[in-house]
Amino acid sequence: MRKIVALGWAGAAMAAPAHSAVTASSDAGFAVENSVQVAADAATVYRLLSQPGRWWNGAHSYSGSAANLRLEPVAGGCFCEALPGEEGRVGSVEHARVIHAAPDRQLRLSGALGPLQAEAVTGTLTFDIAPSGKGVRVVMSYVVGGYIRMGAARIAPVVDKVLAEQLSGLKRAAEEDAAGRTGL
């Protein structure tokens, strides 16, 4: 299973947001930051964060379907995934846990995403939402620290690309919702 997920992460390729970069990398971990301008209001973007099935690419999940993802935007809330099994038995995976929820401004989670779950690391994923022009600017940062057998410098660019893809999906979903409300 781990190899399949890792290969899915390695195959990430999609139009990058306005800004995407590995901002730091060392033997102790790495940091990535992605940002994008979204033609929607903060409430729409924040609401969609709790609906990852609408914007997360299922190829970067354990089940292969974003419909199995859920995120509860409250402290202690789970960014989790149902893993349908044989004979109706359902498994699950916790991707991250919400540690800070400030509606329409910020959502912060703690967890090791994707193949990092098998490593001895801690990751902090933050979504900052701020008014900008006729919409909002969303900055997504992910800071990872700990022991990574394959090396932080090696996996950091892959993680950056995967997260950039998810942020692009969030932008698309938010702009679709905003356009639907305005009748554009």
Disulfide bonds with the S-S distance in Angstrom:
Cys78-Cys80 1.44
